[in-house]
């Protein structure tokens, strides 16, 4: 017999898909259906594990187990997501948390936002493996229904992915009309994310009765309708809205170009944070409970001498689960520096590589660093997501070389990089 005390956080993986969490005064046992049983630590007595028959006994209840894993890391990171209350969201979050600092989870961006074509192509024509995650973008959600080319109400492209154990990522390039009188075309015309191309004001989106406010909530309703269909289908996802909000706004020397490049950051940090909270609260009000929320930092824009940190733009610990950074053309050493700076600033959050690829102006001279080299250099990103490029001229149609993908997903690197076949949660 082996006896285990309750002095530390312990995660136990059970053969019947039970998961055991021990923290403070409560023990929580979660079964495969997500049903949770809570036991007061004071009533549990000493946990007893029998190597003879593989049973773990807690408060008189025996559980069959395959293995026991003691996790003394990441105890500063919450055990539960800030708003993901569905069983699927909790399990997905814990999967990220359990892998954090141990392995990096792979991902790729969908090319026209609502498919898994690029991920399939990477598997079929390059690596023999799918990335673990596929990222879908609501960039075209404002296009009128019946447009003949994209239909977000059909969640088949997502269910096809999850039925094969893939993880879902969601983001939103939130397009707005160029003016109050603009009619959004069925071809997607008439909209923009750029503040220089629209009269849409972020601050007005928060004021009842304005055209911006009506549009803001109408578009959220369209997105929510899709996310609720995913929730009903038992699908949880990461959710990364309003990315790169600060843009160049934190430059120490202000100039005409030191602005946010998306409308949601154009009026400054306070307005941006109010937008974030408005979305967060509205999603909860509408019953969206299957998301893991990710905020994207600019982190000195890669130059601490020229930029301030954008901590003033952070919505707060209660409003996000992970901190992302988007990097293009950054070497392994630069990835490591960025990761360390962000993790130091936000020690109680998982830090992820929200987007990556080569520098758009220099494909060969400034590539994204090899992801395993980044990891070994100290960039322990929770996950990475490679951006697509239909004009890349490579097999993957992404902003990294074909050799980059082959290296990332080769068999020798499965101890570091998670592909779809390795996903278990």
C-alpha positions in Angstrom: 0.0 0.0 0.0 1.1 3.6 -0.8 -0.3 6.5 1.1 -0.5 10.1 -0.2 -1.1 13.2 1.8 -3.1 16.3 0.8 -0.4 18.8 1.1 0.1 19.5 -2.6 -2.0 19.8 -5.7 -2.3 16.4 -7.2 -3.8 15.4 -10.5 -4.7 11.7 -10.9 -5.5 10.2 -14.3 -7.9 7.3 -14.0 -8.5 4.4 -16.4 -12.3 5.1 -16.5 -11.6 8.7 -17.5 -12.0 10.1 -14.0 -9.9 13.1 -13.2 -9.1 14.0 -9.6 -8.2 17.5 -8.4 -7.0 18.2 -4.9 -6.7 21.9 -3.8 -7.1 23.5 -0.4 -9.9 21.8 1.5 -11.8 20.2 -1.4 -11.2 17.1 -3.5 -13.1 17.0 -6.9 -13.5 13.8 -8.8 -14.8 14.3 -12.4 -16.0 11.4 -14.5 -16.1 11.0 -18.3 -19.5 12.7 -18.6 -18.2 15.7 -16.6 -20.2 14.9 -13.5 -18.3 16.2 -10.5 -18.3 14.8 -7.0 -16.8 17.0 -4.2 -15.4 15.6 -1.0 -14.2 17.6 1.9 -10.6 17.0 2.6 -11.3 16.7 6.3 -13.7 13.8 5.5 -11.4 12.0 3.0 -9.0 10.7 5.5 -5.8 9.3 4.0 -5.9 8.3 0.3 -4.8 4.7 -0.2 -3.5 3.3 -3.4 -3.2 -0.5 -3.9 -0.6 -1.6 -6.5 -2.1 -5.1 -6.3 -5.5 -4.3 -7.9 -4.9 -0.7 -9.1 -7.5 1.0 -6.9 -7.3 4.4 -5.3 -9.6 4.8 -2.2 -10.9 8.1 -1.1 -13.4 8.5 1.7 -14.3 4.8 1.3 -14.9 5.0 -2.4 -12.5 2.9 -4.6 -11.6 4.1 -8.1 -9.7 1.9 -10.7 -6.6 3.7 -12.0 -4.0 3.2 -14.6 -1.5 5.8 -13.3 -1.0 8.6 -10.9 0.7 11.8 -12.0 1.8 14.4 -9.5 1.8 17.9 -11.0 3.6 20.4 -8.8 3.8 22.9 -11.6 1.4 25.6 -12.7 -0.2 25.8 -9.3 -0.4 29.6 -9.8 -2.7 29.1 -12.7 -6.4 28.7 -12.1 -7.9 25.2 -12.3 -10.9 26.5 -14.1 -11.6 29.0 -17.0 -13.0 32.4 -16.2 -16.3 31.9 -18.1 -16.2 28.3 -19.5 -18.6 26.5 -17.3 -19.5 23.6 -19.6 -17.9 20.3 -18.9 -16.2 20.4 -22.3 -14.7 23.9 -21.7 -13.4 22.8 -18.3 -11.8 19.7 -19.7 -10.3 21.6 -22.6 -8.9 24.2 -20.3 -7.4 21.6 -18.0 -5.8 19.9 -21.0 -4.1 23.2 -21.9 -3.1 23.7 -18.2 -1.8 20.1 -17.8 0.4 20.5 -20.9 1.6 24.0 -20.2 5.3 24.1 -19.9 5.6 20.5 -21.0 4.5 20.5 -24.6 3.4 23.0 -27.2 0.1 22.4 -29.0 0.1 23.0 -32.8 -2.4 24.9 -34.8 -3.0 26.5 -38.2 -5.4 29.2 -39.5 -8.2 28.3 -41.9 -7.8 30.0 -45.3 -11.4 31.3 -45.8 -12.2 31.2 -42.2 -14.8 28.3 -42.1 -13.0 25.2 -43.2 -10.1 22.9 -42.3 -8.6 22.7 -45.8 -5.1 23.9 -44.9 -4.8 21.6 -42.0 -5.9 18.7 -44.2 -3.3 19.7 -46.8 -0.5 19.8 -44.3 -1.4 16.2 -43.3 -1.9 14.9 -46.8 0.9 16.6 -48.7 3.6 17.4 -46.1 3.7 15.7 -42.7 1.3 12.8 -42.4 0.0 14.5 -39.3 -2.7 17.2 -38.7 -2.0 20.1 -36.4 -3.8 19.6 -33.1 -6.0 22.7 -33.5 -7.7 24.5 -36.4 -8.5 28.2 -36.1 -11.8 29.6 -37.6 -12.3 33.3 -38.0 -15.7 35.1 -38.0 -14.2 37.7 -40.4 -17.1 37.2 -42.8 -20.0 36.9 -40.3 -21.5 40.2 -41.4 -21.9 39.0 -45.0 -25.7 38.7 -45.7 -27.2 35.3 -45.5 -27.8 33.5 -48.8 -24.5 34.8 -50.2 -23.7 31.5 -51.8 -20.1 31.2 -50.6 -19.9 31.1 -46.8 -22.5 29.9 -44.2 -21.5 30.0 -40.6 -24.8 28.5 -39.5 -23.5 25.2 -41.0 -21.2 24.0 -38.3 -20.1 20.9 -40.2 -16.6 22.2 -40.9 -16.2 22.3 -37.1 -17.9 19.1 -36.1 -15.8 17.3 -38.8 -12.7 18.5 -37.0 -13.8 17.7 -33.5 -15.1 14.2 -34.4 -11.4 13.4 -35.2 -10.3 14.7 -31.8 -9.2 18.1 -33.1 -9.3 21.2 -30.9 -11.2 24.3 -32.1 -9.9 27.8 -32.0 -12.2 30.8 -32.8 -11.2 34.4 -33.5 -12.9 37.4 -35.0 -11.7 40.1 -37.3 -14.7 42.3 -36.4 -15.5 44.1 -39.6 -17.7 47.2 -39.5 -19.4 49.2 -42.3 -17.4 52.1 -43.8 -20.2 54.4 -42.9 -23.6 54.5 -41.4 -25.2 54.3 -44.8 -23.0 51.6 -46.2 -24.8 48.4 -47.4 -22.7 45.3 -46.8 -22.4 43.4 -50.0 -23.0 39.7 -50.5 -19.4 39.6 -51.7 -18.2 41.0 -48.4 -17.7 44.5 -49.7 -18.3 47.7 -47.8 -16.6 46.8 -44.5 -13.3 47.2 -42.8 -11.3 46.8 -39.6 -9.2 49.8 -40.2 -10.2 53.0 -38.3 -8.9 55.2 -41.2 -11.5 53.6 -43.5 -14.6 53.9 -41.4 -16.7 56.5 -39.5 -17.5 53.8 -36.9 -16.5 54.9 -33.4 -15.7 52.3 -30.8 -16.9 54.6 -28.0 -20.3 55.0 -29.7 -20.7 51.2 -29.8 -21.2 51.4 -26.0 -23.9 54.1 -26.2 -27.5 52.9 -26.6 -29.3 54.2 -29.7 -26.3 54.9 -31.9 -25.9 53.1 -35.2 -22.6 51.7 -33.9 -24.2 50.3 -30.9 -27.0 48.6 -32.9 -24.4 47.1 -35.3 -22.1 46.0 -32.5 -24.8 44.0 -30.7 -26.4 42.7 -34.0 -23.1 41.3 -35.1 -22.4 39.8 -31.6 -25.8 38.1 -31.9 -24.8 36.5 -35.2 -21.6 35.2 -33.7 -23.3 34.0 -30.5 -25.9 32.1 -32.5 -23.1 30.0 -34.1 -21.2 29.5 -30.8 -24.4 28.4 -29.1 -24.8 25.7 -31.9 -21.3 24.6 -31.1 -22.1 24.5 -27.4 -25.2 22.4 -28.0 -23.0 20.0 -30.0 -20.7 19.6 -27.1 -17.8 21.7 -28.5 -15.6 24.0 -26.5 -13.1 26.4 -28.1 -10.6 29.0 -27.4 -11.8 32.5 -28.2 -9.5 35.4 -29.3 -11.5 38.6 -30.1 -10.2 42.1 -30.5 -6.6 41.0 -31.1 -3.5 43.3 -31.3 -5.6 46.2 -29.8 -2.8 48.5 -28.9 -1.2 48.4 -32.3 1.6 51.0 -32.3 -0.2 53.2 -29.7 2.3 52.6 -26.9 5.2 54.2 -28.8 7.3 56.4 -26.5 7.7 58.9 -29.3 4.3 59.7 -30.7 3.9 60.4 -34.4 1.1 60.1 -37.1 1.7 56.4 -37.5 1.8 55.5 -33.8 -1.8 54.4 -33.6 -3.9 51.3 -33.2 -4.4 49.6 -36.6 -7.8 48.2 -35.7 -10.9 50.2 -34.9 -11.3 48.5 -31.5 -8.1 50.1 -30.2 -8.3 53.4 -32.0 -9.8 55.3 -29.1 -7.4 54.1 -26.5 -7.1 51.6 -23.7 -10.1 52.6 -21.6 -12.5 52.3 -24.5 -11.0 49.0 -25.6 -11.4 47.5 -22.2 -15.0 48.6 -22.0 -15.6 46.9 -25.4 -14.0 43.7 -24.1 -16.1 43.7 -20.9 -19.2 44.5 -22.9 -18.6 41.5 -25.1 -17.7 39.2 -22.2 -20.8 40.2 -20.2 -23.1 40.0 -23.2 -21.8 36.5 -24.2 -22.5 35.3 -20.6 -25.9 36.9 -20.6 -26.8 35.0 -23.8 -25.7 31.7 -22.3 -22.3 31.3 -24.0 -20.3 29.1 -21.6 -18.0 27.1 -23.8 -15.2 29.5 -24.4 -11.6 29.9 -23.2 -10.9 33.7 -23.5 -7.6 34.9 -24.9 -6.3 38.5 -24.9 -3.5 39.5 -27.2 -0.7 41.7 -25.9 1.7 43.8 -28.1 4.4 43.4 -25.4 6.6 46.5 -26.2 6.1 45.7 -29.9 9.4 43.8 -29.7 11.3 47.0 -28.7 11.3 48.0 -25.1 13.4 51.0 -25.9 10.8 52.4 -28.2 7.6 51.2 -26.7 5.9 51.0 -23.3 4.4 47.7 -22.2 0.6 47.6 -23.0 -0.5 46.5 -19.5 -3.0 49.4 -19.5 -4.9 47.6 -22.2 -5.3 44.4 -20.3 -9.0 43.7 -19.5 -8.1 42.0 -16.2 -7.6 38.5 -14.7 -11.3 38.0 -14.4 -11.9 38.5 -18.1 -9.3 36.2 -19.8 -7.7 32.8 -19.4 -4.6 33.2 -21.6 -2.3 35.9 -22.9 -1.4 35.7 -26.6 1.4 37.4 -28.6 1.4 37.6 -32.5 4.9 37.4 -33.9 6.1 37.5 -37.5 9.7 37.1 -38.5 11.0 36.4 -35.0 13.9 34.1 -34.4 14.1 31.5 -31.7 16.0 33.8 -29.3 13.4 36.6 -29.9 10.5 34.2 -29.3 12.2 33.2 -26.0 12.6 36.9 -25.0 9.0 37.7 -25.8 7.7 34.7 -23.9 9.8 35.4 -20.8 8.7 39.1 -20.7 5.0 38.2 -21.1 5.1 35.4 -18.5 6.9 37.6 -16.1 4.2 40.3 -16.6 1.3 37.8 -16.3 2.6 35.0 -14.0 -0.8 33.5 -13.3 -1.9 33.1 -17.0 -0.9 30.7 -19.7 1.0 32.5 -22.5 0.5 31.4 -26.1 1.7 32.3 -29.6 -1.5 33.6 -31.1 -0.2 34.0 -34.6 3.2 33.4 -36.3 4.8 33.3 -39.6 7.5 35.0 -41.7 7.8 38.8 -41.9 5.4 39.7 -44.6 8.0 41.9 -46.3 10.8 39.4 -46.0 9.9 35.7 -46.4 13.4 34.4 -46.5 15.4 36.9 -44.4 13.0 36.9 -41.5 11.2 33.6 -41.1 9.4 32.4 -38.0 12.0 30.5 -35.9 11.8 26.7 -35.9 9.3 25.9 -33.2 11.4 23.2 -31.5 14.3 25.6 -31.5 12.0 28.2 -30.0 11.0 25.8 -27.3 14.5 24.7 -26.5 15.5 28.4 -26.3 12.9 28.9 -23.6 9.8 30.0 -25.5 7.4 27.6 -23.7 4.3 28.8 -25.5 1.2 26.9 -24.6 0.3 26.7 -28.3 1.2 28.2 -31.6 -0.9 29.1 -34.6 0.6 29.6 -38.1 -1.1 32.1 -40.4 -2.2 31.3 -43.9 -1.1 32.8 -47.2 -2.7 31.7 -50.4 0.1 33.3 -52.4 2.9 31.8 -50.4 4.1 29.5 -53.2 4.6 26.6 -50.9 2.7 23.4 -50.4 1.1 24.4 -47.1 -0.2 27.8 -48.2 0.9 29.2 -44.9 3.5 31.8 -43.8 6.2 29.2 -42.9 8.2 27.0 -45.1 7.2 23.4 -45.9 10.4 22.3 -44.0 9.2 24.2 -41.0 6.0 22.1 -40.8 7.9 18.9 -41.5 10.2 19.7 -38.6 7.4 20.7 -36.2 5.3 17.6 -36.8 7.9 14.9 -37.3 7.9 11.8 -35.1 11.1 12.8 -33.2 9.4 16.0 -31.9 6.2 14.5 -30.6 7.6 14.8 -27.1 7.5 18.6 -27.6 4.9 19.4 -30.3 1.3 18.0 -30.0 -0.4 17.0 -33.2 -4.0 16.0 -33.6 -3.4 12.3 -33.1 -1.9 13.0 -29.6 -4.9 15.1 -28.3 -6.6 13.4 -25.4 -8.8 15.3 -22.9 
